[in-house]
Amino acid sequence: MGEEARYPEFGAAVKSLIADSGLTLDRIAAESLKSRRTRLTRTTLSSWQTGRSRPRDSAALATFLSVVREHSSLPPDRFREGVWRALYRKATAHGAPPAAPTAKPTRSLAGEADPILLGVRQTRECAGHDPLPPYVARDADAGIDRALAAAAETGGLVLIRGDSTSGKTRAAFEAMIRVLPDRHLLQPRRHSSFGPCVEAARTLARRGEHCVVWLDDLEHYLGPAQLDEVALRQLVLSGAVLIATMRLSEHHRRAPRATGTAKGDDAYARIDLSDPVLKAAHVIDLHRKWSDGELARAGKQTDPRLREALAHHQRYGIAEYLSAGPHLWNRWRNARYAGGNTRGHALVSVAIDLARAGLGPVPIDLIASLHTDYLADEESAMLMPEPLDEAVAWATRDPLGVSRLLVPAGKDLWRPFEYLVDMVAQLPDPPPVPESVREAAVRHASSVHERYSVGVSCYEAGRKDMAFRAFLPSAEAGHVDSMLYVGSILLDQGKEAAAETWWRRLAKAGNTRGMLNLGVRHSRKGRHKKAEKWWRRAFEGGLPDAAAKLAQVHEDRGEQEEAERLWNLALEAEVPDAFFHFGLLAGQREDHAEAERLYLEGARRGHRESTTNLAKLYYFVLNRPEEAEKLYLIAADAGDSVAMRALGLITEWRGRMYPANESAEEREQRFAATLGRLFEDAEREGRWDTTAKSAKAWYQRAFVHGDLLSLRLLGNLYHRRGKYGKAHKCYRRAAELGDPPSVAYFNRPRLAYTEPLDVPPTDEEEDGPWVPSPRTLRVLEAALHIEADMSAEGLRRLGEKPVTADRWTGGCFEELPAQTWNQGLEWRRLMIRAFDDLADDIKAGGVPRPRCTGEEMALHLALEHAAAITDDAPDLAEEFTEGLPAQPDDYDWFACKDLLFEDHDVLMLYEPWMEGIESPDSAVNQHFGMVHLRPEDWFKPFRPEDERDPARPSRY
């Protein structure tokens, strides 16, 4: 809105409403003319949304709201009369707001500073005593003093972190006047440029003097154009000491989060909420509950306020009690009940939720416009809430002369006492912030800082649609962190091309994470030289994450020395991808202790795959299943699809094989049962339903996050539950997306081309063992030759390359179970020879009876082909059988399938729900006595007498 804006709050609301409605200014002006109400022109509307003017009367505002409501799909709460009336009244009453204060920091000597002006909370007044109780030394004081002394030598940032009302600001103040009393004190204004502060520090340094920069509640000073890496570096070079405080909840919001994946060049750099300024800070924790030593020192004081606080130390911290935190908490919590202040309770609840939604101080009118939803339940209505004026007075009153539930924070602006916000967040099951409050926060946020804070809150709450709307105005204005979020949200929505636009804008602005992601985008599109260029620029710009990308590039080229150098640089910089990389190497050499250490470091920095691999290590190697499951949950919550799939498998397996309260003996019996019996028991015992639902949820989440295997596992789960239709749909969808076992499942031989023949049974004792008719054998021989020839031709194209769902070479190899798709050239030649051997058996006048698993599969495929010939090409069948007499049982392929095999175990390899059955260690394999199902065993004879002559002719 610029310097000309006279009504910024009203203008921001109008601009937000118009933007969200999708209506143009011309459309609104035209519809106002049609409505025959107050006429609105495009110029008028433009002036409103820039804050340069306001409606001349309430009728003009009513026309505007009516037109937008009638011609857009925005929800009704966007047009609440109370909210707009308050905005209009404020604009009318106050006219142009006063000019914004300058960002020039206040200056004085640190030893002369007033602690209350620096943010130390007052306590209740006590006759004959100072405004503040005597300071009681904290256990952390020695550490704070050492950190400040060290920072005084070279410059640096010391951060005192703790809960609200833990005494952070008082401890910081006392340390400052102990260690740095003669330094000049600079106190920048919140949410303002740090330029004046940096210039003041440089000016002092040029005169041979130094300063201390006071940053109470550091979160209000962080960000681009405020205290960022550049400003911090300049202050440190000037010898400045920065002393800051921050609540634990705020520090947690800026801790490292999931940073993407380490799996090759596809890994986008995700949002890293950790602030580089915080990474450079010397952090000292201050606990809310006091230690025995601290309590003993407090007991030596005679101040009655400290004495009273000591009497309550079992429940509360001393500083917590002195600041009236517990009193105000109980005052608010108890106000909702009969005889209390029901409406006042609702007003404070709204303010707390607005703060949780990321919004700063707000006008009381906004709080009032939202509080009625908090009184909508039947209990509140029965309590007969007090009048609004009385409720506001109660919420803003200071009953102890210390603080109040709603604290003044500027002209007509209020915020909740921070202690209340922290205490709500620490409840075992904190209530969610209502949608109406989040929506109001998005609409009301006007400054870059407010929009960013609201956007982060929405993003963390999973409301990325709201987060996008909050971030977008700031992103379009060039706010770097908001641009990163917008790009990440677009990426989550699968809109890579749109995200690329933001990566380009970031890269153009010199942002190294934008460069990194732009490189990833080029890599995904096959433009590897451009990808390397952007990664190198990001690396040269100081982003160590890019070293990991470049290391992979050099590794792929075989340039191991340079790759190792870059990986080590990334490891020194604690890049999560590097911990993952070296963890993999440690695992490969079976150094499990080192792998655990490295994965743990990566997991602590929010790296999803490090967390997943650590869980895998715990589960399968170190036998720590409970820890593994917790880690899988963390990784899954961060969006790792492999972890989600693992949780589905663990949950399902627990439900199938380890029902609750099952003894070891019962478990042993369950292993010995047949597969069908196993599931029937689990169903009957009622130990399946819950685990099945939980597993289903994890598989579905994993598939949504891109894990194709989980779609097949979900199909397996449905199949075991007897929901075959749903299972079939899962397998079909997985096959369409290229899942090899699902593709193979739909290619399995099943004699779909023919119907069983109704042939009268023969007397086996009189006629001897059943054999196929001569015409049947002749067609089958032809089918075996055709399969062999087609497979040989396919092999010439396929060679050693693995079979894939999208590579069709002809022959049998795509029709085999997926377990065989990676077999090599020699194995495939043996498969072709199996067709030839069976055809030679028929040619020699015998019956084709398979002698190994490979021949069983060859015969199944040939029967499928033979059935297709007799059903679809009868003329061709007649040509093959010319001169042979017809018989009633000609082409009885179902009889061939039943009587030419010892069993059909090999066909179970096609069934997705039987995955792993080929392993001799499989319980099902052992129970049914299966043999030679592993591909490497396919051509071993079932019995010694089944071995064929190794000198027999072969096409290879």
Helices and strands as residue ranges (DSSP letters): H 8-21, H 25-34, H 42-49, H 58-70, G 76-79, H 81-94, E 106-109, G 110-112, H 141-154, E 156-162, H 168-179, E 184-187, H 195-206, E 211-215, G 218-220, H 229-237, E 241-247, H 248-253, G 264-266, H 276-279, E 282-285, H 292-299, H 304-310, H 318-322, H 325-334, H 342-356, H 364-370, G 371-375, H 378-382, H 388-396, E 406-408, E 414-416, H 418-425, H 435-444, H 448-460, H 464-476, H 480-492, H 496-508, H 512-524, H 528-540, H 545-556, H 560-572, H 576-588, H 592-604, H 608-620, H 625-637, H 641-657, H 664-672, H 675-684, H 689-704, H 708-720, H 724-736, H 740-747, H 764-767, H 774-798, G 813-815, G 818-820, H 825-843, H 853-872, H 874-880, H 893-899, G 905-910, G 912-914, H 923-928, G 935-937, G 944-946
